[in-house]
Amino acid sequence: MSDILFIIDAGHAISTPGKRSPDGEREWTFNNEIASGFEARMIQYKDAKVERVDDRTGVVDVALAERVKKAVNLGGKAYISFHHNAYLGVWGSHGGTETFTKVNPNAASLALANAVHPALVKGYGLRDRGIKHTNWQVINHHHMPAVLIEGGFMDSTTDIQVLRKKEKLRTAGALVADAVAKHYSLVLKTKTELQTTQTKNRTYKIVSGDTLWSISQKYNVPVKQLEMNNPEVIPHNLQIGALLYIDRVALNSMDSNDSNSIKSLGTIEIHNLDNFTYIYEKTTDKSKKMGKTMKGDKFEISGSVEGWWEVIFNNRRSYVKEEYGKLI
């Protein structure tokens, strides 16, 4: 199978006027977390590639027409734009997540929205505002299925509590990636396929004026590689004097039955039941029962599929019905 390319952007730039919470938090900082979570998870699938058409540093507000032109030239399978909403710019009780397609969407865009939206609602755990339609430029074209995600309201007293949790946003991005992968029938890479080794560790000491882009050009390596090698680095706020890994020996693995290599995407807490429910081997209650769980129990999750949480239980991937788990 040839590579399947997914085009994404993280909405507006850091400096875009008005795109911030009442406390001054920039929308881009929220958008970038979910986009990064999506990308990190999606590239764990066979034949999947991700290309961002915005500025990864958040400094430059790339024109919408330029984003669409680049997406068309790249020939992506689908376009997903990650955003967060605002109402009046003052704190209020409104809130919720929603997914947009263009007005009168074709079947492919509507199917993508239907695949993505439940994962979005699950990831954020906020009010479900449904799937809507608009004529925004990045999704109002006919070249590929496209959706725009509004992950929550920056001026909502409820939603902002979620938006301020980086790991929550990254988990939501990963769950959206799982939903997209399922929609396009992709499968996860094996441990061997995910292993990345380098013969040496090159480092670079950050100086004033550096950006990930400038460093990537200096060493002729992709920005994505720098980000993966330096998960602790915030792309738009590099610390002068810090060491940045150019190459790094890394074993990013995901084995179905090896708990040490299963990547945790977040944590759920069991709720919505009076007694107990079962943990199953597969996504059907007719499969083997792996154990029992009660209200208040917590599990790390490694993904999700429609109607189920994929939990790490007794060193294995197992499954709990979605209705009994909430992301915390």
N, C-alpha and C positions, 0 to 999 in steps of 0.2 A: 504494500500500500504506500502511495506517495504521501508526503507530509500534509497534514490538515492544519491550515493557518487560521488562527483566531486573532482578530484585530481588536484592540481595546484602547481606551483612553481613560484618564483620571480626571475628567471634567476640566475645571478652570484652573488657571495659574494661581500661585500664592498671592500675587498682587492684584488680581482681578477685582475691581471695585464692587462692594456690596456682598461679595461671596464669603460671608463669615458669620459666626454666631454673635449674639449680643455681647458676649465677653471678649470678642475679637479673635476667636479661633478661626483659622482659615479653612474654607471648605476643602481645598486641595489636600490638606493634611488628613482629612477623613477619607476622601476619595482614593488617595494613594495607598492607604492601608488595605482597603478591600481589593483594589486592583492588584496590589502586590500579592495578596493572599490567593487571588484567582490564578495569577501567573505561576506562582510557586507550585501550586497543586496541578495545574493543567499540564505543565511540562513533565509531570510524572506519568503521563499517559503515553502509550505507544503512538508514534506518528504525529503527535500534537506539537505545534509550535505556537508561540504567542509573540505578537509584535505590537508595541505601543506607538501610537501616532501623535501622542502629546509629548511635551517635554518632561522627561523623567525627573528632572530636578525641581520642576514646578516653577522655575524662574520665568520662562517664556510662555506666554499664552498663545499657543499655536492657533492660527486662524482655522475656523471650522471647515471652510472650503478646502484648505490645505490638507486637513485630516482626511476628509472624504476622498480627495484626489489621490492621496498616498494609499489609502485603503483599497481603492479601486485598482491602482497600479500593482499593488501587491497580490491582488486576487484572493482575498480572504474568504474563508468559509462562512464566517459570521462576524458581526461587529457588535461589541458591547461597550457602552459608555457608562462609567460609574460616577454617580453624583449623590449629593445630599441636599435636601430641600430647605426652604425657609418660607415663612408665611408673611408676617409683618415686620420681622426683624426685632421683635420684642418677645420676651418670655411669655409662653402661653401653654394651655392644656391640650392643644392640637397635637397631631403626630401621626406616624405610621409610615409604612413602606409601600411603594408602588412601582410598577414596571410599565414603560411606555413603548409602543410601536408607532409607526406612522399612521396617519388617517387612512382608512380603507386598506389595511395591511394585506399583503399577499399571504398565502397559506404558510409559507416557510417562516416569515417573521412572526406570525401569530403562534405557530407551533413552538418557536424558540421562546417566546414570551411565556407561554403556558408551561414550558419546561423549567424556566429560570425562576419564575415568581414564587412558587411554593418553597424553593430552597432559600430564597431571599427572606421570606417571612419566617421560616424556621431559624435562619441564622441570626436575625436581629431580635426575634421574639417580641416584635412590636405590632401595633394595630395593622391589619391588612386592608390597604386602600385599593387593592385590586389592580387589574390591567387596564390601562387607559391608552388613548390615541391622540397624537398631536403632530404638528408639522415641523418639528425641530430639525435643523439641517443635517446633523450627523446620522439621523435615522430615516430621513425623508428622501431616500434614493432607492433605485431598483436593482442595484448591482449585487446585493447580498442581503440575507436576513439580518436585521438590526434591531436592537433594543437599547433603551436608555433606562438605567436603574436609578431610582431615588431611594436611598437606603434609610432615610429617616429625616426628621426636621431638626436643623441646628438651633432653632429658636423654640424648641419644645422642652419644657421642664422634664418631661418623661424621656424623650428620645436622647437628649444630650448625655444622659447617664450611660447609655450604651455606646454612643459615638466616641466617648472619651476613653473607651477601653480598646486599645490597639489590638490585643489578641482576639477580642470579640469580632472586630472588623475583619481581621485576617481569616478567622474561622468562617465568617459569612462568605468571604471570597472563595475559600476552598470548597464550601458547600455548593456555591453557584457553579464552580468548575466541575464538581462531580455531576451536577444535574446536566450541564452542557455535554460532558463526556458521555453520559448515558444516552442523551438525545441523539448523539451522533455515533453511538455504538462503539465507543473507544474502550480499551482495556488498559489497566495499569501495567507499567513496566515491571519486569522481574527485578530481583535484587541485583543480579549481575548487570542488567541493562542500566540500572540507576547508578552503579558505582562509577565514580569519576576520580581518577588518580592523576597526579602530576609528578614529574620526576624531581621537582624542587619547589621550595616555597620562596617566591620572590616577594619582597616587601618594598613599600615606598613610604617615606615620611611626608606627611601632608604639610604644605606651606600655604601662606596667605594667597588667596585668589584661586586655589584649586577647586575644581568641581569633578564629579565622577566622569563627566564627559571629557574634560581636558585630560584627565589621567588615562582614560580609555584610549584616547588618540595618541598619547605619548608612548603607551606600551602596545598599541595595536591589539587590544582585547575588547570584547563587547562590554558595555556598561552592565548588562545582565550578569556577566561573569564576576565583575567586581562586587555587585550586590550579593550574589550567592556566596562569594568567598568572605564577605564581611557583613554578616547579618546584624551586627551591633551598630553599624554605621548608619546615621540618618543622612540620606543623599544630599539634602539641601543645607546641612549644617555640619560640615566636616570639621573636626577639631584639629587645629594647627598643632603639629608635632606628633599626632597619632600615627601609628603604623597601619598601613593599608595593605592587605594581602593582594598581590597580583595573581599569583598561582597559589593554590592551597590544596594539600592532600585532603580529600574529603570522601567519605563513604555515606552517601545519602541513599539509604536502602529502604526497601519496603517488602518484607517477606510475609506471606499470608499467615504463617504459624510461628513466627519468631517475634516475641514481644519486644526484644531489644531493637528490632529494626522496623517496627510499626510506628509511623509518625503520628503523634497525637495532634489533633486539630482543635481541641477544646475539651470542655467538660460538660456533662449533663447531670441533672439531678432528677431522680424518679419522683413523680407526683401523680395526682389524678387517680389514685386508687386507695381503697380502704384496707386491703389485705396484702396481696403480693401479685406479681406477674412473673412470667417465665422469660428467660433469656434463651434465644434459639440459635441453632447452628447456622440456619439460612433464613432468608426473608420470606418465610412461610411458617405459620403455626403448626404445620404438619411435619416440620423437620424436627430433628433431635433437640430435646430440651437440655440445655447446657447447665442450667441452674435457676434459682429463684432470686428475685429482687423485691425489696420493699420500699415504701415511701421514705424519702430522705437519703437513700443510697446514691452515691456519686460514681460516675464512670467516665474515663477518658474516651473520646470518640476518635475514630480514624476515618470517618466519612459518613455519608448518608445515602440512602436510596429512597424512592417514593414510599412513604408510609412507615419507614424504619430508620432507627439510628444504628450505625455500625459502631459497636463498642469494643473496647479491649478488655476481655474477660478471661481470666485464667490463661494468660499468655496467648490468646487466640482472638481472631476477629469473630465476633458474635453479634447478635441482633436483638434489639428491643423495639417494640412497637412505638412509633413516633408519639402517639397520644400520651404515653407514660413518661416521656423525658422532656425536660426543658433545658435549654442551653443557659449556663450560668457563667 
